[in-house]
Amino acid sequence: MAALTDRRKARERLRKVFQKTLDQIIPADDTVPLKGGTFGEWEDQAEGMARELLPALLEERSALETNARVEEGGRCPHCGSTKVYLEKNPRQVEVRTPHGLAVLEQQSCRCRSCDRVFSPSGS
């Protein structure tokens, strides 16, 4: 079993996403005016930041799991058979979160005994 990324890469990506959204809300350059004049507009900006940052956080967190990528299919959770093969190409799965879509990589296995498909990581 292996993670798809490491902590350094995950943190760097999240820093970049955060910095991009922060620069849109509070630019570092004092000559650039701040946007929005009401608390409601500031809340909208904060929500925009959350829609950018939180799905990226969930993507990176899932990629850090030790079972994000497996080498063998293991046992079928439906019938218990070990006659399982791991499909070669993981697929990208969109997961709807309260803050937007997160795109996760998911491996698939097919059981030769019951012909059912499952994710070997249990996700």
ZAPA-71340 format. One record per atom (N, C-alpha, C, O): atom name; x, y, z. Coordinates in steps of 0.02 Angstrom, whole numbers. Layout:
BEGIN
atom = CA xx = X yy = Y zz = Z
...
END
This chain:
BEGIN
atom = N xx = 42 yy = -59 zz = 0
atom = CA xx = 0 yy = 0 zz = 0
atom = C xx = 44 yy = 62 zz = 0
atom = O xx = 98 yy = 63 zz = 30
atom = N xx = 20 yy = 114 zz = -35
atom = CA xx = 61 yy = 174 zz = -39
atom = C xx = 17 yy = 236 zz = -46
atom = O xx = -37 yy = 234 zz = -75
atom = N xx = 43 yy = 290 zz = -20
atom = CA xx = 10 yy = 355 zz = -29
atom = C xx = 24 yy = 380 zz = -99
atom = O xx = 72 yy = 358 zz = -131
atom = N xx = -17 yy = 425 zz = -124
atom = CA xx = -8 yy = 453 zz = -191
atom = C xx = 36 yy = 516 zz = -190
atom = O xx = 58 yy = 539 zz = -243
atom = N xx = 48 yy = 543 zz = -132
atom = CA xx = 89 yy = 603 zz = -125
atom = C xx = 125 yy = 601 zz = -59
atom = O xx = 118 yy = 552 zz = -21
atom = N xx = 163 yy = 652 zz = -44
atom = CA xx = 194 yy = 656 zz = 22
atom = C xx = 173 yy = 722 zz = 55
atom = O xx = 145 yy = 765 zz = 22
atom = N xx = 186 yy = 728 zz = 118
atom = CA xx = 163 yy = 787 zz = 156
atom = C xx = 191 yy = 852 zz = 129
atom = O xx = 156 yy = 902 zz = 126
atom = N xx = 254 yy = 851 zz = 108
atom = CA xx = 285 yy = 912 zz = 83
atom = C xx = 248 yy = 937 zz = 20
atom = O xx = 233 yy = 997 zz = 15
atom = N xx = 234 yy = 892 zz = -27
atom = CA xx = 199 yy = 911 zz = -88
atom = C xx = 127 yy = 934 zz = -73
atom = O xx = 103 yy = 983 zz = -101
atom = N xx = 94 yy = 898 zz = -28
atom = CA xx = 25 yy = 916 zz = -10
atom = C xx = 23 yy = 985 zz = 21
atom = O xx = -19 yy = 1026 zz = 3
atom = N xx = 68 yy = 998 zz = 68
atom = CA xx = 69 yy = 1063 zz = 101
atom = C xx = 86 yy = 1119 zz = 52
atom = O xx = 59 yy = 1174 zz = 57
atom = N xx = 131 yy = 1105 zz = 6
atom = CA xx = 150 yy = 1156 zz = -43
atom = C xx = 91 yy = 1174 zz = -88
atom = O xx = 78 yy = 1233 zz = -101
atom = N xx = 55 yy = 1124 zz = -111
atom = CA xx = -4 yy = 1138 zz = -152
atom = C xx = -55 yy = 1179 zz = -113
atom = O xx = -83 yy = 1228 zz = -140
atom = N xx = -67 yy = 1160 zz = -51
atom = CA xx = -116 yy = 1196 zz = -11
atom = C xx = -94 yy = 1268 zz = 4
atom = O xx = -135 yy = 1313 zz = 6
atom = N xx = -29 yy = 1277 zz = 15
atom = CA xx = -3 yy = 1346 zz = 25
atom = C xx = -16 yy = 1389 zz = -37
atom = O xx = -35 yy = 1447 zz = -31
atom = N xx = -5 yy = 1360 zz = -96
atom = CA xx = -16 yy = 1397 zz = -159
atom = C xx = -90 yy = 1415 zz = -168
atom = O xx = -106 yy = 1471 zz = -187
atom = N xx = -134 yy = 1368 zz = -155
atom = CA xx = -206 yy = 1382 zz = -161
atom = C xx = -226 yy = 1436 zz = -110
atom = O xx = -262 yy = 1482 zz = -128
atom = N xx = -202 yy = 1429 zz = -48
atom = CA xx = -219 yy = 1479 zz = 2
atom = C xx = -192 yy = 1547 zz = -17
atom = O xx = -227 yy = 1597 zz = -13
atom = N xx = -129 yy = 1550 zz = -39
atom = CA xx = -98 yy = 1614 zz = -57
atom = C xx = -135 yy = 1647 zz = -115
atom = O xx = -145 yy = 1708 zz = -114
atom = N xx = -155 yy = 1608 zz = -164
atom = CA xx = -193 yy = 1635 zz = -221
atom = C xx = -258 yy = 1667 zz = -198
atom = O xx = -274 yy = 1723 zz = -218
atom = N xx = -294 yy = 1632 zz = -156
atom = CA xx = -359 yy = 1659 zz = -134
atom = C xx = -349 yy = 1717 zz = -86
atom = O xx = -388 yy = 1765 zz = -87
atom = N xx = -298 yy = 1715 zz = -43
atom = CA xx = -284 yy = 1770 zz = 2
atom = C xx = -266 yy = 1833 zz = -38
atom = O xx = -288 yy = 1888 zz = -21
atom = N xx = -225 yy = 1825 zz = -90
atom = CA xx = -206 yy = 1882 zz = -131
atom = C xx = -266 yy = 1914 zz = -167
atom = O xx = -266 yy = 1973 zz = -181
atom = N xx = -317 yy = 1874 zz = -181
atom = CA xx = -378 yy = 1901 zz = -211
atom = C xx = -418 yy = 1942 zz = -161
atom = O xx = -449 yy = 1992 zz = -179
atom = N xx = -418 yy = 1921 zz = -98
atom = CA xx = -458 yy = 1955 zz = -47
atom = C xx = -419 yy = 2012 zz = -15
atom = O xx = -445 yy = 2067 zz = -7
atom = N xx = -356 yy = 1999 zz = 3
atom = CA xx = -314 yy = 2051 zz = 35
atom = C xx = -248 yy = 2053 zz = -4
atom = O xx = -200 yy = 2019 zz = 15
atom = N xx = -245 yy = 2092 zz = -58
atom = CA xx = -183 yy = 2096 zz = -96
atom = C xx = -125 yy = 2123 zz = -53
atom = O xx = -136 yy = 2166 zz = -11
atom = N xx = -65 yy = 2098 zz = -65
atom = CA xx = -7 yy = 2121 zz = -28
atom = C xx = 11 yy = 2193 zz = -45
atom = O xx = 38 yy = 2230 zz = -3
atom = N xx = -4 yy = 2214 zz = -106
atom = CA xx = 11 yy = 2281 zz = -129
atom = C xx = -40 yy = 2331 zz = -100
atom = O xx = -100 yy = 2326 zz = -114
atom = N xx = -15 yy = 2378 zz = -60
atom = CA xx = -59 yy = 2427 zz = -28
atom = C xx = -94 yy = 2473 zz = -77
atom = O xx = -144 yy = 2505 zz = -60
atom = N xx = -68 yy = 2477 zz = -139
atom = CA xx = -100 yy = 2521 zz = -189
atom = C xx = -160 yy = 2489 zz = -222
atom = O xx = -200 yy = 2523 zz = -254
atom = N xx = -168 yy = 2423 zz = -214
atom = CA xx = -226 yy = 2388 zz = -242
atom = C xx = -283 yy = 2393 zz = -191
atom = O xx = -276 yy = 2372 zz = -134
atom = N xx = -339 yy = 2421 zz = -213
atom = CA xx = -395 yy = 2429 zz = -165
atom = C xx = -426 yy = 2362 zz = -145
atom = O xx = -428 yy = 2315 zz = -185
atom = N xx = -450 yy = 2359 zz = -83
atom = CA xx = -487 yy = 2301 zz = -60
atom = C xx = -555 yy = 2300 zz = -92
atom = O xx = -585 yy = 2352 zz = -104
atom = N xx = -580 yy = 2240 zz = -107
atom = CA xx = -646 yy = 2233 zz = -138
atom = C xx = -699 yy = 2223 zz = -84
atom = O xx = -685 yy = 2195 zz = -31
atom = N xx = -758 yy = 2248 zz = -98
atom = CA xx = -814 yy = 2239 zz = -52
atom = C xx = -816 yy = 2293 zz = 0
atom = O xx = -765 yy = 2314 zz = 27
atom = N xx = -876 yy = 2314 zz = 15
atom = CA xx = -884 yy = 2367 zz = 64
atom = C xx = -930 yy = 2349 zz = 121
atom = O xx = -940 yy = 2388 zz = 168
atom = N xx = -959 yy = 2289 zz = 117
atom = CA xx = -1005 yy = 2268 zz = 170
atom = C xx = -983 yy = 2201 zz = 199
atom = O xx = -946 yy = 2163 zz = 167
atom = N xx = -1006 yy = 2188 zz = 258
atom = CA xx = -989 yy = 2125 zz = 291
atom = C xx = -1013 yy = 2066 zz = 248
atom = O xx = -979 yy = 2015 zz = 243
atom = N xx = -1072 yy = 2072 zz = 218
atom = CA xx = -1098 yy = 2019 zz = 175
atom = C xx = -1052 yy = 2004 zz = 116
atom = O xx = -1043 yy = 1946 zz = 98
atom = N xx = -1023 yy = 2056 zz = 87
atom = CA xx = -976 yy = 2046 zz = 31
atom = C xx = -912 yy = 2012 zz = 56
atom = O xx = -883 yy = 1972 zz = 20
atom = N xx = -890 yy = 2029 zz = 117
atom = CA xx = -831 yy = 1996 zz = 145
atom = C xx = -846 yy = 1922 zz = 158
atom = O xx = -803 yy = 1879 zz = 148
atom = N xx = -907 yy = 1908 zz = 181
atom = CA xx = -926 yy = 1838 zz = 191
atom = C xx = -925 yy = 1800 zz = 125
atom = O xx = -903 yy = 1743 zz = 123
atom = N xx = -949 yy = 1832 zz = 72
atom = CA xx = -948 yy = 1800 zz = 6
atom = C xx = -876 yy = 1785 zz = -15
atom = O xx = -862 yy = 1732 zz = -44
atom = N xx = -831 yy = 1831 zz = -2
atom = CA xx = -760 yy = 1820 zz = -18
atom = C xx = -732 yy = 1761 zz = 22
atom = O xx = -695 yy = 1720 zz = -4
atom = N xx = -750 yy = 1758 zz = 86
atom = CA xx = -727 yy = 1703 zz = 128
atom = C xx = -755 yy = 1636 zz = 104
atom = O xx = -719 yy = 1586 zz = 104
atom = N xx = -817 yy = 1636 zz = 82
atom = CA xx = -847 yy = 1575 zz = 55
atom = C xx = -812 yy = 1554 zz = -10
atom = O xx = -801 yy = 1495 zz = -21
atom = N xx = -793 yy = 1603 zz = -51
atom = CA xx = -756 yy = 1588 zz = -112
atom = C xx = -689 yy = 1555 zz = -96
atom = O xx = -667 yy = 1508 zz = -129
atom = N xx = -657 yy = 1581 zz = -43
atom = CA xx = -593 yy = 1552 zz = -21
atom = C xx = -604 yy = 1480 zz = 1
atom = O xx = -565 yy = 1435 zz = -15
atom = N xx = -658 yy = 1468 zz = 39
atom = CA xx = -673 yy = 1400 zz = 62
atom = C xx = -686 yy = 1353 zz = 4
atom = O xx = -664 yy = 1296 zz = 5
atom = N xx = -722 yy = 1377 zz = -48
atom = CA xx = -736 yy = 1336 zz = -107
atom = C xx = -673 yy = 1317 zz = -145
atom = O xx = -671 yy = 1266 zz = -179
atom = N xx = -622 yy = 1358 zz = -141
atom = CA xx = -558 yy = 1343 zz = -173
atom = C xx = -515 yy = 1298 zz = -130
atom = O xx = -487 yy = 1248 zz = -153
atom = N xx = -509 yy = 1315 zz = -66
atom = CA xx = -461 yy = 1282 zz = -22
atom = C xx = -484 yy = 1214 zz = 4
atom = O xx = -445 yy = 1167 zz = 5
atom = N xx = -547 yy = 1209 zz = 26
atom = CA xx = -568 yy = 1148 zz = 60
atom = C xx = -570 yy = 1087 zz = 14
atom = O xx = -549 yy = 1033 zz = 36
atom = N xx = -595 yy = 1091 zz = -48
atom = CA xx = -590 yy = 1032 zz = -91
atom = C xx = -517 yy = 1011 zz = -103
atom = O xx = -501 yy = 952 zz = -105
atom = N xx = -472 yy = 1060 zz = -112
atom = CA xx = -401 yy = 1044 zz = -121
atom = C xx = -374 yy = 1009 zz = -59
atom = O xx = -335 yy = 962 zz = -64
atom = N xx = -394 yy = 1032 zz = 0
atom = CA xx = -373 yy = 1001 zz = 62
atom = C xx = -396 yy = 928 zz = 65
atom = O xx = -358 yy = 884 zz = 84
atom = N xx = -458 yy = 915 zz = 46
atom = CA xx = -484 yy = 847 zz = 47
atom = C xx = -449 yy = 803 zz = -5
atom = O xx = -435 yy = 744 zz = 9
atom = N xx = -433 yy = 830 zz = -63
atom = CA xx = -396 yy = 792 zz = -114
atom = C xx = -327 yy = 772 zz = -88
atom = O xx = -307 yy = 715 zz = -94
atom = N xx = -293 yy = 821 zz = -58
atom = CA xx = -225 yy = 807 zz = -33
atom = C xx = -227 yy = 758 zz = 26
atom = O xx = -185 yy = 714 zz = 31
atom = N xx = -276 yy = 767 zz = 70
atom = CA xx = -281 yy = 723 zz = 128
atom = C xx = -294 yy = 651 zz = 107
atom = O xx = -265 yy = 605 zz = 135
atom = N xx = -337 yy = 642 zz = 57
atom = CA xx = -352 yy = 574 zz = 35
atom = C xx = -291 yy = 543 zz = 0
atom = O xx = -280 yy = 483 zz = 6
atom = N xx = -252 yy = 584 zz = -35
atom = CA xx = -192 yy = 558 zz = -69
atom = C xx = -137 yy = 540 zz = -20
atom = O xx = -91 yy = 503 zz = -38
atom = N xx = -141 yy = 564 zz = 41
atom = CA xx = -90 yy = 548 zz = 92
atom = C xx = -104 yy = 481 zz = 127
atom = O xx = -61 yy = 456 zz = 163
atom = N xx = -163 yy = 453 zz = 118
atom = CA xx = -179 yy = 390 zz = 151
atom = C xx = -134 yy = 333 zz = 127
atom = O xx = -119 yy = 329 zz = 67
atom = N xx = -113 yy = 291 zz = 172
atom = CA xx = -70 yy = 235 zz = 152
atom = C xx = -105 yy = 185 zz = 107
atom = O xx = -72 yy = 147 zz = 72
atom = N xx = -171 yy = 184 zz = 108
atom = CA xx = -208 yy = 137 zz = 65
atom = C xx = -235 yy = 173 zz = 3
atom = O xx = -281 yy = 148 zz = -30
atom = N xx = -206 yy = 231 zz = -14
atom = CA xx = -229 yy = 267 zz = -74
atom = C xx = -213 yy = 227 zz = -137
atom = O xx = -250 yy = 230 zz = -186
atom = N xx = -159 yy = 189 zz = -135
atom = CA xx = -141 yy = 146 zz = -192
atom = C xx = -119 yy = 79 zz = -165
atom = O xx = -77 yy = 75 zz = -121
atom = N xx = -149 yy = 26 zz = -192
atom = CA xx = -131 yy = -42 zz = -171
atom = C xx = -100 yy = -80 zz = -229
atom = O xx = -109 yy = -62 zz = -287
atom = N xx = -64 yy = -133 zz = -214
atom = CA xx = -31 yy = -174 zz = -265
atom = C xx = -72 yy = -236 zz = -281
atom = O xx = -66 yy = -265 zz = -335
atom = N xx = -115 yy = -257 zz = -234
atom = CA xx = -156 yy = -317 zz = -243
atom = C xx = -228 yy = -302 zz = -222
atom = O xx = -240 yy = -259 zz = -179
atom = N xx = -275 yy = -337 zz = -251
atom = CA xx = -345 yy = -325 zz = -237
atom = C xx = -369 yy = -351 zz = -170
atom = O xx = -417 yy = -325 zz = -142
atom = N xx = -337 yy = -403 zz = -144
atom = CA xx = -359 yy = -431 zz = -80
atom = C xx = -420 yy = -475 zz = -88
atom = O xx = -428 yy = -510 zz = -138
atom = N xx = -463 yy = -474 zz = -38
atom = CA xx = -525 yy = -514 zz = -37
atom = C xx = -584 yy = -472 zz = -61
atom = O xx = -587 yy = -412 zz = -49
atom = N xx = -630 yy = -506 zz = -93
atom = CA xx = -692 yy = -473 zz = -114
atom = C xx = -735 yy = -460 zz = -52
atom = O xx = -748 yy = -506 zz = -14
atom = N xx = -756 yy = -398 zz = -41
atom = CA xx = -797 yy = -384 zz = 19
atom = C xx = -868 yy = -411 zz = 12
atom = O xx = -905 yy = -413 zz = 61
atom = N xx = -887 yy = -432 zz = -49
atom = CA xx = -955 yy = -456 zz = -60
atom = C xx = -961 yy = -532 zz = -49
atom = O xx = -1009 yy = -555 zz = -17
atom = N xx = -912 yy = -570 zz = -75
atom = CA xx = -918 yy = -643 zz = -68
atom = C xx = -858 yy = -675 zz = -31
atom = O xx = -860 yy = -734 zz = -15
atom = N xx = -806 yy = -636 zz = -17
atom = CA xx = -749 yy = -661 zz = 20
atom = C xx = -697 yy = -697 zz = -23
atom = O xx = -646 yy = -720 zz = 4
atom = N xx = -708 yy = -702 zz = -87
atom = CA xx = -662 yy = -737 zz = -131
atom = C xx = -595 yy = -699 zz = -137
atom = O xx = -592 yy = -638 zz = -131
atom = N xx = -542 yy = -738 zz = -149
atom = CA xx = -477 yy = -708 zz = -163
atom = C xx = -463 yy = -705 zz = -238
atom = O xx = -409 yy = -684 zz = -259
atom = N xx = -512 yy = -725 zz = -278
atom = CA xx = -505 yy = -723 zz = -351
atom = C xx = -523 yy = -653 zz = -376
atom = O xx = -574 yy = -642 zz = -410
atom = N xx = -479 yy = -607 zz = -359
atom = CA xx = -491 yy = -536 zz = -373
atom = C xx = -435 yy = -510 zz = -416
atom = O xx = -377 yy = -525 zz = -404
atom = N xx = -453 yy = -469 zz = -465
atom = CA xx = -398 yy = -436 zz = -502
atom = C xx = -407 yy = -360 zz = -497
atom = O xx = -462 yy = -333 zz = -497
atom = N xx = -349 yy = -329 zz = -494
atom = CA xx = -346 yy = -256 zz = -488
atom = C xx = -345 yy = -227 zz = -558
atom = O xx = -301 yy = -244 zz = -599
atom = N xx = -392 yy = -184 zz = -573
atom = CA xx = -393 yy = -152 zz = -639
atom = C xx = -334 yy = -105 zz = -644
atom = O xx = -315 yy = -72 zz = -595
atom = N xx = -305 yy = -101 zz = -704
atom = CA xx = -241 yy = -66 zz = -713
atom = C xx = -244 yy = 9 zz = -703
atom = O xx = -200 yy = 38 zz = -671
atom = N xx = -294 yy = 41 zz = -729
atom = CA xx = -295 yy = 114 zz = -728
atom = C xx = -343 yy = 142 zz = -676
atom = O xx = -404 yy = 132 zz = -681
atom = N xx = -316 yy = 176 zz = -626
atom = CA xx = -361 yy = 209 zz = -578
atom = C xx = -403 yy = 261 zz = -614
atom = O xx = -383 yy = 288 zz = -666
atom = N xx = -461 yy = 276 zz = -587
atom = CA xx = -504 yy = 327 zz = -619
atom = C xx = -510 yy = 387 zz = -573
atom = O xx = -502 yy = 382 zz = -512
atom = N xx = -526 yy = 443 zz = -603
atom = CA xx = -537 yy = 504 zz = -565
atom = C xx = -612 yy = 506 zz = -547
atom = O xx = -655 yy = 501 zz = -591
atom = N xx = -626 yy = 514 zz = -484
atom = CA xx = -695 yy = 515 zz = -460
atom = C xx = -708 yy = 584 zz = -429
atom = O xx = -670 yy = 607 zz = -386
atom = N xx = -763 yy = 615 zz = -450
atom = CA xx = -782 yy = 679 zz = -420
atom = C xx = -827 yy = 666 zz = -360
atom = O xx = -877 yy = 631 zz = -365
atom = N xx = -808 yy = 695 zz = -303
atom = CA xx = -846 yy = 687 zz = -242
atom = C xx = -873 yy = 756 zz = -224
atom = O xx = -836 yy = 804 zz = -218
atom = N xx = -938 yy = 761 zz = -216
atom = CA xx = -969 yy = 824 zz = -198
atom = C xx = -963 yy = 835 zz = -123
atom = O xx = -986 yy = 794 zz = -84
atom = N xx = -932 yy = 890 zz = -104
atom = CA xx = -924 yy = 909 zz = -34
atom = C xx = -968 yy = 970 zz = -21
atom = O xx = -993 yy = 999 zz = -69
atom = N xx = -978 yy = 990 zz = 41
atom = CA xx = -1017 yy = 1050 zz = 54
atom = C xx = -986 yy = 1113 zz = 23
atom = O xx = -1020 yy = 1164 zz = 16
atom = N xx = -921 yy = 1110 zz = 5
atom = CA xx = -888 yy = 1169 zz = -22
atom = C xx = -868 yy = 1162 zz = -95
atom = O xx = -833 yy = 1206 zz = -121
atom = N xx = -890 yy = 1109 zz = -129
atom = CA xx = -874 yy = 1101 zz = -200
atom = C xx = -852 yy = 1031 zz = -215
atom = O xx = -855 yy = 986 zz = -173
atom = N xx = -829 yy = 1022 zz = -277
atom = CA xx = -808 yy = 956 zz = -300
atom = C xx = -735 yy = 943 zz = -283
atom = O xx = -692 yy = 986 zz = -293
atom = N xx = -722 yy = 884 zz = -256
atom = CA xx = -654 yy = 861 zz = -245
atom = C xx = -643 yy = 803 zz = -293
atom = O xx = -686 yy = 758 zz = -298
atom = N xx = -587 yy = 802 zz = -327
atom = CA xx = -571 yy = 749 zz = -375
atom = C xx = -521 yy = 702 zz = -342
atom = O xx = -466 yy = 722 zz = -324
atom = N xx = -541 yy = 639 zz = -336
atom = CA xx = -500 yy = 589 zz = -302
atom = C xx = -483 yy = 533 zz = -351
atom = O xx = -521 yy = 518 zz = -397
atom = N xx = -425 yy = 503 zz = -341
atom = CA xx = -406 yy = 445 zz = -381
atom = C xx = -432 yy = 382 zz = -346
atom = O xx = -424 yy = 374 zz = -286
atom = N xx = -464 yy = 338 zz = -385
atom = CA xx = -491 yy = 278 zz = -354
atom = C xx = -473 yy = 217 zz = -396
atom = O xx = -484 yy = 215 zz = -457
atom = N xx = -445 yy = 167 zz = -364
atom = CA xx = -431 yy = 104 zz = -396
atom = C xx = -494 yy = 60 zz = -393
atom = O xx = -537 yy = 69 zz = -350
atom = N xx = -498 yy = 13 zz = -440
atom = CA xx = -555 yy = -33 zz = -441
atom = C xx = -530 yy = -104 zz = -447
atom = O xx = -479 yy = -118 zz = -479
atom = N xx = -567 yy = -149 zz = -416
atom = CA xx = -555 yy = -221 zz = -421
atom = C xx = -618 yy = -254 zz = -446
atom = O xx = -674 yy = -229 zz = -434
atom = N xx = -610 yy = -310 zz = -481
atom = CA xx = -666 yy = -350 zz = -501
atom = C xx = -656 yy = -421 zz = -475
atom = O xx = -602 yy = -449 zz = -480
atom = N xx = -709 yy = -448 zz = -447
atom = CA xx = -706 yy = -516 zz = -419
atom = C xx = -725 yy = -565 zz = -474
atom = O xx = -777 yy = -558 zz = -506
atom = N xx = -682 yy = -614 zz = -485
atom = CA xx = -696 yy = -665 zz = -536
atom = C xx = -751 yy = -714 zz = -514
atom = O xx = -781 yy = -747 zz = -556
atom = N xx = -763 yy = -718 zz = -449
atom = CA xx = -813 yy = -764 zz = -424
atom = C xx = -884 yy = -736 zz = -429
atom = O xx = -929 yy = -769 zz = -455
atom = N xx = -893 yy = -674 zz = -405
atom = CA xx = -961 yy = -646 zz = -405
atom = C xx = -970 yy = -590 zz = -456
atom = O xx = -1025 yy = -563 zz = -464
atom = N xx = -916 yy = -572 zz = -491
atom = CA xx = -916 yy = -522 zz = -544
atom = C xx = -934 yy = -451 zz = -519
atom = O xx = -955 yy = -409 zz = -559
atom = N xx = -926 yy = -439 zz = -456
atom = CA xx = -940 yy = -372 zz = -430
atom = C xx = -877 yy = -330 zz = -428
atom = O xx = -821 yy = -356 zz = -425
atom = N xx = -886 yy = -264 zz = -430
atom = CA xx = -831 yy = -217 zz = -430
atom = C xx = -829 yy = -182 zz = -362
atom = O xx = -881 yy = -168 zz = -333
atom = N xx = -768 yy = -168 zz = -337
atom = CA xx = -761 yy = -133 zz = -274
atom = C xx = -695 yy = -96 zz = -273
atom = O xx = -650 yy = -109 zz = -314
atom = N xx = -689 yy = -50 zz = -227
atom = CA xx = -627 yy = -13 zz = -217
atom = C xx = -585 yy = -50 zz = -166
atom = O xx = -610 yy = -63 zz = -111
atom = N xx = -523 yy = -67 zz = -182
atom = CA xx = -482 yy = -105 zz = -135
atom = C xx = -464 yy = -65 zz = -72
atom = O xx = -447 yy = -94 zz = -20
atom = N xx = -467 yy = 1 zz = -76
atom = CA xx = -450 yy = 41 zz = -18
atom = C xx = -509 yy = 46 zz = 30
atom = O xx = -501 yy = 71 zz = 86
atom = N xx = -567 yy = 23 zz = 9
atom = CA xx = -626 yy = 26 zz = 51
atom = C xx = -663 yy = 92 zz = 47
atom = O xx = -711 yy = 104 zz = 83
atom = N xx = -640 yy = 136 zz = 2
atom = CA xx = -673 yy = 202 zz = -4
atom = C xx = -730 yy = 200 zz = -53
atom = O xx = -763 yy = 250 zz = -65
END
